[in-house]
Amino acid sequence: MIQNWFYILINNKINDSILVLFDDHSLEKITSIFKNKHNIHIYSSESFTNYSLINNSKGNKILIIDTLLNNILNLTNITTKLLLVPPLSNFYTNQNHYIDSLVFKEISIDINEDYLYWLKKDIPLDLINSSNINLLDFINKKVWFMKFILGDSFSITKDITINLQTSLQTDIEMLREHRVLTSRLAIIIYRIATLDINANITKIGRYIHEKTGTKSKTFNTKMMQSLSVNNSIIISNDLWNKNFKAYNLNINETDIAIRTEIACNLLSYNLINLTIEMIAKSTKLPISTINKLYSELD
């Protein structure tokens, strides 16, 4: 993708991503190579805190990260995707080749694999519902990218308990197989997608409820078995026979509450020609539910 970036540059076009380099290889050297070449703006870690200047500026942009200052960066303010060149890339020993060569050809990228190359904001709900993205790879790749920018002290799991090597994969399988989203996986997906590594749990819970109509509930192994047709369940070892918080995405509680309220209103009219079967059909609620609501009327 570095070649793609320079292909666009050499052809006097504007990249839709910021090229991110690292200062371990000398700010002076990189600046001397890039200055006065095409339409390029170079920013340091310090100037990158002025996000409006960078987000609104025209032309191709290069950000040079000083690893000693990476903790001052706030990724939530970034509106442009970042193309990172890791410190060990051979780019740093051969910059002139990328600048002066005209042999590059633009490469097309599968939209479901763009996370392999760019660090950018995504929509959490899209990641939760998508079956086209390898969610484990997506999370691991983004964590890898973010560590480069924010430093080794960066942690996406600072206030939750999960083993990223084992439990994360099983939580993802629970989501795909049973449509049960553990609260800890929801937190990771939200922070990774929005690049808001400090997003608090309450904020994330509100987002999931707003988008799915479901609140987190206390789950356990028995409840998971009730969701399985053949009693075969997927559940992380560290959650087995324990209570844990999760969202049942099979049910839209907000939608059901609205339909229940409509059914109650219809029943309260006590219309002779309005049968329980008609109300059930209109509200798409089970007849047993309508009967129960009717029995509870004063």
Backbone hydrogen bonds, N-H to C=O, Kabsch-Sander energy under -0.5 kcal/mol:
donor,donor_aa,acceptor,acceptor_aa,energy
5,W,1,M,-2.2
6,F,2,I,-2.1
7,Y,3,Q,-2.3
8,I,4,N,-2.3
9,L,5,W,-1.8
10,I,6,F,-3.2
11,N,7,Y,-1.5
12,N,9,L,-1.9
13,K,8,I,-2.4
15,N,13,K,-0.5
18,I,81,K,-2.5
19,L,61,K,-2.4
20,V,18,I,-0.5
20,V,83,L,-3.0
21,L,19,L,-0.6
21,L,63,L,-3.1
23,D,65,I,-3.5
25,H,22,F,-1.3
26,S,23,D,-1.9
30,I,26,S,-1.9
31,T,27,L,-2.5
32,S,28,E,-2.3
33,I,29,K,-1.5
34,F,30,I,-2.1
35,K,31,T,-2.5
37,K,34,F,-1.9
38,H,36,N,-0.7
40,I,38,H,-1.0
41,H,60,N,-2.8
43,Y,62,I,-3.1
45,S,64,I,-0.7
48,F,44,S,-1.5
49,T,46,E,-1.2
50,N,47,S,-1.8
51,Y,49,T,-1.6
54,I,50,N,-1.5
55,N,51,Y,-3.4
56,N,52,S,-1.8
57,S,53,L,-0.9
60,N,39,N,-2.6
62,I,41,H,-2.8
63,L,19,L,-2.9
64,I,43,Y,-3.2
64,I,62,I,-0.5
65,I,21,L,-3.2
65,I,63,L,-0.7
67,T,65,I,-0.7
69,L,66,D,-2.4
72,I,69,L,-2.1
73,L,70,N,-1.3
75,L,73,L,-0.6
77,N,74,N,-1.4
78,I,75,L,-1.5
81,K,16,D,-0.7
82,L,119,L,-3.1
83,L,18,I,-3.1
84,L,82,L,-0.7
84,L,117,Y,-0.6
85,V,20,V,-2.3
89,S,86,P,-2.2
92,Y,89,S,-1.3
93,T,90,N,-1.0
94,N,91,F,-1.4
97,H,94,N,-0.7
98,Y,94,N,-0.9
98,Y,95,Q,-0.6
99,I,95,Q,-1.8
100,D,96,N,-2.7
101,S,97,H,-1.6
113,E,110,D,-2.5
114,D,111,I,-0.9
116,L,113,E,-1.7
117,Y,114,D,-1.7
118,W,114,D,-2.2
119,L,82,L,-2.9
120,K,118,W,-0.6
122,D,193,A,-3.1
126,D,123,I,-0.7
127,L,123,I,-1.4
128,I,124,P,-2.1
129,N,125,L,-2.2
130,S,126,D,-1.8
135,L,133,I,-1.3
138,F,134,N,-2.6
139,I,135,L,-2.6
140,N,136,L,-2.5
141,K,137,D,-2.7
142,K,138,F,-2.2
143,V,139,I,-2.6
144,W,140,N,-2.0
145,F,141,K,-2.4
146,M,142,K,-2.9
147,K,143,V,-2.0
148,F,144,W,-1.2
149,I,145,F,-1.3
150,L,146,M,-3.2
151,G,147,K,-1.9
154,F,151,G,-1.6
158,K,155,S,-0.5
160,I,157,T,-1.2
162,I,160,I,-0.7
164,L,162,I,-0.8
166,T,163,N,-0.6
167,S,163,N,-0.5
168,L,163,N,-1.9
170,T,166,T,-1.3
171,D,167,S,-2.7
172,I,168,L,-1.9
173,E,169,Q,-1.9
174,M,170,T,-2.4
175,L,171,D,-1.8
176,R,172,I,-2.4
177,E,173,E,-2.8
178,H,174,M,-2.4
179,R,174,M,-0.6
179,R,175,L,-1.2
180,V,174,M,-1.1
181,L,179,R,-0.5
181,L,247,Y,-2.5
182,T,180,V,-0.7
183,S,245,K,-2.5
186,A,182,T,-2.3
187,I,183,S,-2.0
188,I,184,R,-1.8
189,I,185,L,-2.8
190,Y,186,A,-2.4
191,R,187,I,-2.4
192,I,188,I,-2.6
193,A,189,I,-2.7
194,T,190,Y,-2.6
195,L,191,R,-1.2
197,I,195,L,-1.2
199,A,196,D,-1.6
204,I,200,N,-1.9
205,G,201,I,-2.4
206,R,202,T,-2.2
207,Y,203,K,-1.8
208,I,204,I,-2.4
209,H,205,G,-2.3
210,E,206,R,-2.6
211,K,207,Y,-2.4
212,T,208,I,-2.4
213,G,209,H,-2.3
214,T,208,I,-0.5
217,K,246,A,-3.2
219,F,217,K,-0.6
219,F,244,F,-4.0
224,M,220,N,-2.0
225,Q,221,T,-2.0
226,S,222,K,-1.4
227,L,223,M,-0.7
227,L,224,M,-0.9
228,S,225,Q,-1.0
233,I,231,N,-0.6
235,I,233,I,-0.5
239,L,236,S,-1.8
240,W,236,S,-0.8
240,W,237,N,-0.8
242,K,239,L,-1.9
244,F,219,F,-2.3
246,A,217,K,-2.2
247,Y,181,L,-2.8
249,L,179,R,-2.4
249,L,247,Y,-1.1
251,I,248,N,-1.3
253,E,213,G,-0.7
253,E,251,I,-1.0
254,T,213,G,-1.6
256,I,252,N,-2.4
257,A,253,E,-2.4
258,I,254,T,-1.9
259,R,255,D,-2.3
260,T,256,I,-2.6
261,E,257,A,-2.1
262,I,258,I,-2.1
263,A,259,R,-2.3
264,C,260,T,-2.5
265,N,261,E,-2.2
266,L,262,I,-2.4
267,L,263,A,-2.5
268,S,264,C,-2.0
269,Y,265,N,-0.8
269,Y,266,L,-0.7
270,N,267,L,-1.2
274,L,271,L,-1.1
275,T,273,N,-0.9
279,I,275,T,-2.0
280,A,276,I,-2.5
281,K,277,E,-2.2
282,S,278,M,-2.3
283,T,279,I,-2.5
284,K,280,A,-1.2
285,L,280,A,-1.2
290,I,286,P,-1.8
291,N,287,I,-2.8
292,K,288,S,-1.9
293,L,289,T,-2.3
294,Y,290,I,-2.5
295,S,291,N,-2.3
296,E,292,K,-1.1
297,L,294,Y,-1.2
